[in-house]
Amino acid sequence: MPNSIVDEAHHLISGDANLSMTERTLSVIGGLAIAAVGAKPRPNKWLSLIAILAGSALAIRGATGHCAVKAIMDGETA
């Protein structure tokens, strides 16, 4: 089952776009900014890692135009 993690990740980011162009733009810009701040060397490596992961997730959300959390809140099901 080496592809199970990849399949799960694909399922989370696939789907119809449910974000407006403004939401997508702000997600990409904000995500890249957060990831860039996290990439700066700091004494607390865990905080940097969390910032990089959160920023990357936000940028991916904007790039794909699909937000799984928003889909759930809107009552969409797979």
URCOR-V291671 format. One record per run of one state. SS is the DSSP state (@ for helix, = for strand, . for the rest). FROM is the first residue (numbers start at 0). LEN is the number of residues. Records with the same first field share a line. If there is no record, write none. Layout:
SS->FROM-LEN ; FROM-LEN
//
This chain:
.->0-3 ; 13-7 ; 39-5 ; 64-3 ; 73-5
@->3-10 ; 20-19 ; 44-20 ; 67-6
//
